[in-house]
Amino acid sequence: MIAENVLNIKQRISSACKKVGRNADEITLVAVTKTFSAETIRQAVEVGINDIGESYVQEMVKKHEKLKGEDIKWHFIGHLQTNKVKYIADWVHLIHAVDSIKLGNEISKWATKYKRRMDVLIEIKTSGQFTHFGVPVEDANMLVKELSKLPNVNVCGLMTIGPFLPDPEYSRGSFRTLRLLRDSIENEGYKLPVLSMGMTNDFEVAIEEGATMVRIGTAIFGSRKIRNQQDENNSI
Ligand SMILES: *Cc1c(COP(=O)(O)O)cnc(C)c1O
């Protein structure tokens, strides 16, 4: 089932690219495996998925333990608490949702400790929905500049979550805002090649608007059980 779903998603990514004259090679598919088992991740790896996205630190740490030796790039796509950076800093591939200097400082500290460079994206709040984390559009410019000064932190792009609305067209404004924001910051001499935007419901619109990374869970693995955030807060 996973193989079939991945094939289907890849075809849809290609069609969306074609529609706007882009090349499918520009898009990284991050398979979002939160709430699914390490065994499920192994199955995804078997069909050629190597970018895996997780939203909860303890869960990602456990799966990372079980999957040592597999060719996996671990993406942390959730809200990262400052005191949990240390658990993933040695091996995480990309942190998608940095939204404060405080978090940036902690990432810098641990990256330096592990003698590595840490790639990060800044999460921008592009829709009015107040449940989302992320910085307001007007603060993005300053945060990119501040984070770019930190040792061993590489700000390589921006990330956003579209509004959770049934019609994907409602996400277009958010995604366009992210791209235009990126363009305006790049005009000041920064390099932000990565745009992480688009999920199961709206990834095609995201690609049309310039996404280079889409984060897809449900369309590959099926629907998730609701997870309790409180468990995560108390667990590590
Ligand atoms: C869960 C999650 C996804 C995947 O969502 P689907 O709708 O299942 O594709 C993508 N991005 C983030 C930040 C998530 O938390």
Residues whose N, C-alpha, C, O or C-beta is under 5 A from the ligand:
A	BS01	LIG	V32 S55 I77 M199 T200 N201 R215 I216 G217 T218 A219
